[in-house]
Amino acid sequence: MKKLQLNLNSLLFLMGITIFGLSSCASPQKLIEEGDYDKALQIALKKLAGKKNKKAKHVLALQDAFVKATAADLRKADRLKAEGRPENWERIYDLYANIRRRQETIEPLLPLVDEDGVQAEFRFVRTDELEMEAKDKAVDYYYNDSKKLIALGQAGNKGAARRAFGQLERINRFYRDYKDKDQLMAMAHELGRTYILFSMRNNAPVVLPSDFEKAILSMNVRDLESHWQVYHTTKQLDLEYDYAVIMNITNIEVTPSLMKEREYREEKEIKDGFEYVLDENGNVMKDSLGNDIKVDRYVQIQAWVLEVFQQKMANVNGQLEFYDIRTNELLDRKVLAANAIFENYASTFEGDRRALSKQSKRRIGNRPLPFPTNEALLYDAAQSLKPQIKSKLVSTRLLRE
């Protein structure tokens, strides 16, 4: 009975899979009714491929889907032509190319005869001239439109120059070499680029070491660049910049060298051997096996630590300022701060080393170090400031416009 129940469950499972498969695969006829002609054509082709006796309903579905798909594409193409908009020509080309690819898919099956001996009829459209006309008119539109946009770019409209570049890129789909396309693309690219000059200004009430500015300006800006953005840290006289980004240092502080001494005690209870358990008469007690009873002996140990702590810090505060060079307008300002910290612990001890904590053990044996110079600390602060600057530059959208 149990085996019979198992077989019945398996049968129901298989039936469920079969029903799910049938329901998830719509018939070509159903897809034609829904207007999905190309999907209906694909399914009909799969049902006919490799079959010696081709079912009439599948052949009829293929023929019906083909006729309706072709008619639909031709209607769309005629409607787009009637609109008279030159930007439609690439879409018109795609419709004609779709008709051609559909015909190329059907062609290997011809002549197509069903199991009843009836031959299907497929009327092909000659698309060569239609495609060529649409392609040439699309390219002509993109080329002429790009020249108009480049003229706007020459008047200072970078967005127009970038659109011109995009229009010329579309021509590559049809022709790799077309008139002076490559020269126009180079011109549009140059006109559409945004040039950004990065510099540093010290408005802090102290003099900065020269290495600080060098460290900031040595920042690698090449990895910030994109197809349309170019960064410079040295001004080129023959170039007109669009934006200036200034790292304006507003405050610098270097703390005095600090050295502190402190003494502290550490203690710990540790196991130190064992001792015998004695009875009330002073005799060693025995366990049930006759062995002497012993217990661990604990002792308290101590160590005295002399610690020397050294510290010196440099703090740098500033603002990253974004200017439109053409109008000298301040567009944005972002507050930045960085610091560099020198710290050192040096310790000696007396007493039992085992009493020391892990932290104290790490510091034992260290020696006091020479304090870094103000210049060295400020240089370290500059190094920690650079990634903050780059992060702000990346996140500022106006530089990408």
C-alpha positions as CSV (number, residue, x, y, z in Angstrom):
1,M,0.0,0.0,0.0
2,K,2.9,2.3,0.9
3,K,4.6,1.6,-2.5
4,L,1.3,2.3,-4.3
5,Q,0.9,5.6,-2.6
6,L,4.5,6.5,-3.5
7,N,3.9,5.7,-7.2
8,L,0.7,7.8,-7.1
9,N,2.5,10.8,-5.7
10,S,5.2,10.5,-8.4
11,L,2.6,10.3,-11.1
12,L,0.8,13.4,-9.7
13,F,4.2,15.3,-9.6
14,L,5.0,14.4,-13.2
15,M,1.5,15.4,-14.3
16,G,1.9,18.8,-12.5
17,I,5.2,19.4,-14.4
18,T,3.6,18.5,-17.7
19,I,0.6,20.8,-17.1
20,F,2.9,23.6,-16.0
21,G,5.1,23.2,-19.1
22,L,2.1,23.3,-21.4
23,S,0.6,26.3,-19.7
24,S,3.9,28.2,-19.8
25,C,4.5,27.7,-23.5
26,A,1.8,29.6,-25.4
27,S,0.8,28.3,-28.8
28,P,1.7,30.2,-32.0
29,Q,-2.0,30.8,-32.7
30,K,-2.5,32.4,-29.3
31,L,0.5,34.6,-29.7
32,I,-0.8,35.7,-33.2
33,E,-4.1,36.7,-31.6
34,E,-2.2,38.7,-29.0
35,G,-0.2,40.5,-31.7
36,D,3.2,39.0,-30.8
37,Y,3.9,37.9,-34.4
38,D,7.7,37.4,-34.1
39,K,7.4,35.3,-31.0
40,A,4.7,33.2,-32.7
41,L,7.0,32.8,-35.7
42,Q,9.9,31.6,-33.6
43,I,7.7,29.0,-31.8
44,A,6.3,27.8,-35.1
45,L,9.8,27.4,-36.6
46,K,10.9,25.3,-33.6
47,K,7.9,23.0,-34.0
48,L,8.6,22.6,-37.7
49,A,12.4,22.3,-37.6
50,G,13.7,18.8,-38.4
51,K,10.2,17.3,-38.8
52,K,9.6,15.2,-41.9
53,N,5.8,15.4,-41.7
54,K,5.1,19.0,-40.9
55,K,1.8,19.6,-39.2
56,A,-0.6,21.8,-41.2
57,K,-1.5,23.9,-38.1
58,H,2.1,24.8,-37.5
59,V,2.8,25.6,-41.2
60,L,-0.4,27.8,-41.3
61,A,0.7,29.5,-38.0
62,L,4.1,30.2,-39.5
63,Q,2.6,31.7,-42.7
64,D,0.1,33.7,-40.8
65,A,2.7,35.1,-38.3
66,F,5.1,36.0,-41.2
67,V,2.4,37.8,-43.2
68,K,1.2,39.8,-40.2
69,A,4.6,40.7,-38.9
70,T,5.8,41.9,-42.3
71,A,2.6,44.0,-42.8
72,A,2.9,45.5,-39.3
73,D,6.6,46.5,-39.9
74,L,5.7,48.1,-43.3
75,R,2.8,50.0,-41.8
76,K,5.1,51.4,-39.0
77,A,7.7,52.4,-41.6
78,D,5.2,54.2,-43.7
79,R,3.8,56.0,-40.7
80,L,7.2,57.2,-39.7
81,K,8.0,58.3,-43.2
82,A,4.7,60.3,-43.3
83,E,5.7,62.2,-40.1
84,G,8.5,63.8,-42.2
85,R,11.0,63.9,-39.3
86,P,14.5,63.1,-40.4
87,E,15.4,61.6,-37.0
88,N,13.0,58.8,-37.8
89,W,15.2,57.3,-40.5
90,E,17.2,55.0,-38.2
91,R,14.0,53.5,-36.8
92,I,12.7,53.1,-40.4
93,Y,16.0,51.3,-41.3
94,D,15.6,49.0,-38.3
95,L,12.1,48.0,-39.5
96,Y,13.3,47.2,-43.0
97,A,16.3,45.3,-41.5
98,N,13.9,43.3,-39.3
99,I,11.8,42.3,-42.4
100,R,15.0,41.1,-44.1
101,R,16.2,39.1,-41.2
102,R,12.7,37.5,-40.8
103,Q,12.8,36.5,-44.5
104,E,16.3,35.1,-44.1
105,T,15.0,32.9,-41.3
106,I,12.2,31.5,-43.4
107,E,14.1,31.0,-46.6
108,P,16.0,27.8,-45.7
109,L,12.6,26.0,-45.2
110,L,11.3,26.8,-48.6
111,P,9.4,25.3,-50.3
112,L,7.4,24.5,-47.2
113,V,4.8,21.8,-47.7
114,D,2.6,20.5,-44.8
115,E,1.6,16.9,-44.2
116,D,-1.5,17.3,-46.4
117,G,0.7,18.3,-49.4
118,V,-0.3,22.0,-49.2
119,Q,2.5,24.4,-50.0
120,A,2.7,27.6,-47.9
121,E,2.9,31.0,-49.6
122,F,5.5,33.6,-48.5
123,R,5.7,36.8,-50.4
124,F,9.1,38.4,-49.7
125,V,9.7,42.1,-49.8
126,R,12.8,43.4,-51.6
127,T,14.4,45.4,-48.8
128,D,17.8,46.2,-50.3
129,E,16.9,49.5,-51.7
130,L,14.6,50.4,-48.8
131,E,17.4,49.7,-46.3
132,M,19.9,51.6,-48.4
133,E,17.6,54.7,-48.6
134,A,16.8,54.7,-44.9
135,K,20.5,54.2,-44.0
136,D,21.8,57.0,-46.2
137,K,19.1,59.4,-45.0
138,A,19.7,58.5,-41.4
139,V,23.5,59.1,-41.9
140,D,22.8,62.3,-43.7
141,Y,20.6,63.5,-40.9
142,Y,23.1,62.7,-38.2
143,Y,26.0,64.3,-40.2
144,N,24.1,67.6,-40.9
145,D,22.7,67.8,-37.3
146,S,26.2,67.3,-35.9
147,K,27.5,70.2,-37.9
148,K,24.8,72.5,-36.6
149,L,25.5,71.3,-33.0
150,I,29.3,71.9,-33.5
151,A,28.6,75.5,-34.6
152,L,26.8,75.9,-31.3
153,G,29.7,74.3,-29.5
154,Q,32.1,76.8,-31.1
155,A,29.9,79.5,-29.6
156,G,30.5,78.0,-26.1
157,N,27.7,75.5,-25.8
158,K,29.5,72.4,-24.5
159,G,26.3,70.4,-24.2
160,A,25.6,70.9,-27.9
161,A,29.2,69.8,-28.8
162,R,28.7,66.6,-26.8
163,R,25.4,65.9,-28.5
164,A,27.2,66.4,-31.8
165,F,29.8,63.8,-30.8
166,G,26.9,61.4,-30.0
167,Q,25.3,62.0,-33.4
168,L,28.5,61.3,-35.2
169,E,29.0,58.1,-33.2
170,R,25.7,56.9,-34.6
171,I,27.1,57.0,-38.1
172,N,29.6,54.3,-37.1
173,R,26.7,51.8,-37.1
174,F,26.4,52.3,-40.8
175,Y,29.8,53.6,-42.1
176,R,33.2,53.5,-40.4
177,D,34.6,55.9,-42.9
178,Y,32.2,58.7,-43.9
179,K,33.3,62.1,-45.3
180,D,35.1,64.0,-42.5
181,K,33.3,62.3,-39.7
182,D,36.5,61.5,-37.7
183,Q,37.7,65.1,-37.9
184,L,34.3,66.4,-36.8
185,M,34.3,63.9,-33.9
186,A,37.7,65.2,-32.7
187,M,36.4,68.8,-33.0
188,A,33.2,68.0,-31.1
189,H,35.2,66.2,-28.4
190,E,37.5,69.1,-27.9
191,L,34.7,71.6,-27.8
192,G,32.7,69.5,-25.4
193,R,35.5,68.9,-22.8
194,T,35.5,70.6,-19.5
195,Y,38.9,71.8,-18.3
196,I,39.4,72.1,-14.5
197,L,42.3,73.8,-12.9
198,F,43.2,72.6,-9.3
199,S,45.3,74.8,-7.1
200,M,46.0,75.5,-3.4
201,R,45.8,78.8,-1.5
202,N,47.1,79.4,2.0
203,N,44.9,81.8,4.0
204,A,46.1,80.4,7.4
205,P,47.8,82.9,9.7
206,V,51.1,80.9,9.5
207,V,53.5,80.2,6.7
208,L,53.2,76.7,5.2
209,P,56.3,74.7,4.4
210,S,56.9,74.5,0.6
211,D,56.6,70.7,0.7
212,F,53.0,71.0,1.9
213,E,51.8,72.6,-1.3
214,K,54.0,70.2,-3.4
215,A,52.4,67.3,-1.7
216,I,48.8,68.6,-2.4
217,L,49.6,69.4,-6.0
218,S,51.3,66.1,-6.6
219,M,47.9,64.4,-6.2
220,N,47.2,62.1,-9.2
221,V,44.3,63.8,-11.0
222,R,44.5,61.6,-14.1
223,D,42.3,59.0,-12.5
224,L,39.6,61.7,-12.0
225,E,39.4,62.4,-15.7
226,S,36.7,61.0,-18.0
227,H,35.8,61.3,-21.7
228,W,34.7,64.9,-21.1
229,Q,36.6,66.1,-18.0
230,V,40.3,67.1,-17.9
231,Y,42.1,68.1,-14.7
232,H,45.3,70.1,-14.5
233,T,47.4,71.1,-11.4
234,T,49.6,73.4,-13.5
235,K,48.0,76.2,-15.6
236,Q,48.6,76.0,-19.3
237,L,48.6,79.5,-20.8
238,D,47.2,78.5,-24.1
239,L,44.1,76.9,-22.6
240,E,40.8,78.4,-21.5
241,Y,39.6,76.7,-18.2
242,D,36.0,76.2,-17.3
243,Y,36.3,75.7,-13.6
244,A,38.8,76.4,-10.9
245,V,39.0,74.2,-7.8
246,I,41.0,75.8,-4.9
247,M,42.0,74.0,-1.8
248,N,41.8,77.0,0.5
249,I,43.8,76.4,3.7
250,T,42.2,78.4,6.5
251,N,43.9,77.2,9.7
252,I,47.0,75.2,10.6
253,E,47.9,74.1,14.1
254,V,50.9,72.2,15.4
255,T,50.8,71.3,19.1
256,P,53.9,71.5,21.2
257,S,55.9,68.4,21.9
258,L,54.3,66.6,24.9
259,M,56.2,64.2,27.1
260,K,54.5,62.7,30.2
261,E,55.8,60.2,32.7
262,R,53.6,58.1,35.0
263,E,54.2,55.2,37.4
264,Y,51.6,52.5,38.0
265,R,51.4,49.1,39.6
266,E,50.0,45.9,38.1
267,E,49.3,42.8,40.1
268,K,48.0,39.4,39.5
269,E,47.2,36.2,41.4
270,I,49.0,33.2,39.8
271,K,49.3,29.5,40.5
272,D,52.6,28.7,42.2
273,G,53.0,25.0,42.9
274,F,50.8,23.1,45.3
275,E,50.4,22.2,49.0
276,Y,49.2,19.1,50.9
277,V,45.9,19.0,52.6
278,L,46.4,18.3,56.4
279,D,43.9,16.9,58.8
280,E,43.3,18.3,62.3
281,N,46.3,16.3,63.6
282,G,48.7,17.8,61.0
283,N,48.8,14.6,58.9
284,V,48.5,14.6,55.1
285,M,45.0,13.5,54.1
286,K,44.5,10.6,51.7
287,D,41.9,10.1,49.0
288,S,39.9,6.9,48.5
289,L,42.8,5.3,46.6
290,G,45.3,6.1,49.3
291,N,47.0,9.0,47.4
292,D,48.0,12.2,49.1
293,I,45.5,15.0,48.6
294,K,47.1,18.2,47.0
295,V,45.6,21.6,46.1
296,D,47.0,24.4,44.0
297,R,48.8,27.2,45.8
298,Y,48.2,30.8,44.6
299,V,50.4,33.8,45.2
300,Q,50.0,37.5,44.6
301,I,52.7,39.0,42.3
302,Q,53.4,42.7,41.5
303,A,55.3,44.8,39.0
304,W,55.9,48.6,39.0
305,V,55.9,50.3,35.6
306,L,57.5,53.6,34.6
307,E,55.9,54.8,31.3
308,V,56.9,57.7,29.1
309,F,54.2,59.0,26.7
310,Q,55.1,61.2,23.8
311,Q,52.7,63.1,21.6
312,K,52.7,65.8,18.9
313,M,49.9,66.7,16.5
314,A,49.3,68.8,13.3
315,N,45.8,69.8,12.3
316,V,44.9,71.3,9.0
317,N,41.5,72.9,8.2
318,G,40.3,74.3,4.9
319,Q,37.6,74.6,2.3
320,L,37.5,73.1,-1.2
321,E,36.0,75.9,-3.3
322,F,34.6,75.6,-6.8
323,Y,34.5,78.6,-9.1
324,D,33.1,79.2,-12.6
325,I,36.0,80.9,-14.3
326,R,33.9,82.6,-16.9
327,T,31.8,84.4,-14.3
328,N,34.1,84.2,-11.3
329,E,31.1,82.9,-9.4
330,L,31.6,80.7,-6.3
331,L,29.5,77.6,-7.1
332,D,30.2,75.4,-4.1
333,R,32.3,75.1,-1.0
334,K,33.1,71.9,1.0
335,V,34.8,71.9,4.4
336,L,37.8,69.6,4.8
337,A,40.0,68.7,7.8
338,A,43.0,66.4,8.2
339,N,45.5,65.7,11.0
340,A,48.7,63.8,11.6
341,I,49.5,62.4,15.0
342,F,52.8,61.2,16.4
343,E,52.5,59.1,19.5
344,N,55.0,56.8,21.3
345,Y,55.0,54.8,24.5
346,A,58.3,53.7,26.2
347,S,58.2,51.7,29.4
348,T,60.5,50.0,31.9
349,F,59.5,47.9,34.9
350,E,60.6,46.4,38.2
351,G,59.2,43.4,39.8
352,D,57.7,40.2,38.4
353,R,57.2,40.3,34.6
354,R,54.3,37.8,34.9
355,A,52.2,40.5,36.6
356,L,52.3,42.8,33.5
357,S,49.2,43.1,31.3
358,K,49.5,42.5,27.5
359,Q,49.4,46.2,26.8
360,S,52.3,46.9,29.2
361,K,54.3,44.0,27.8
362,R,54.1,45.5,24.3
363,R,55.5,48.8,25.5
364,I,58.3,47.4,27.7
365,G,61.7,47.9,26.0
366,N,60.5,50.8,23.7
367,R,62.6,53.8,23.9
368,P,61.7,57.5,23.6
369,L,62.0,58.7,20.0
370,P,63.0,62.1,18.6
371,F,59.9,64.3,18.0
372,P,59.1,64.9,14.3
373,T,59.6,68.4,12.9
374,N,56.6,70.6,12.3
375,E,57.3,70.3,8.5
376,A,57.2,66.5,8.7
377,L,53.9,66.4,10.5
378,L,52.3,68.9,8.1
379,Y,53.5,66.9,5.2
380,D,51.8,63.8,6.7
381,A,48.6,65.8,7.1
382,A,48.8,66.9,3.5
383,Q,49.0,63.2,2.4
384,S,45.9,62.4,4.4
385,L,44.1,65.4,2.9
386,K,44.6,64.3,-0.7
387,P,42.1,61.4,-0.7
388,Q,39.5,63.6,0.8
389,I,40.0,66.1,-1.9
390,K,39.7,63.5,-4.6
391,S,36.5,62.1,-3.0
392,K,34.9,65.5,-3.1
393,L,35.9,66.1,-6.7
394,V,34.4,62.8,-7.7
395,S,31.1,63.5,-5.9
396,T,30.7,67.1,-7.3
397,R,28.2,66.8,-10.1
398,L,28.7,70.3,-11.5
399,L,32.2,69.4,-12.8
400,R,30.6,66.7,-14.9
401,E,28.1,69.0,-16.6
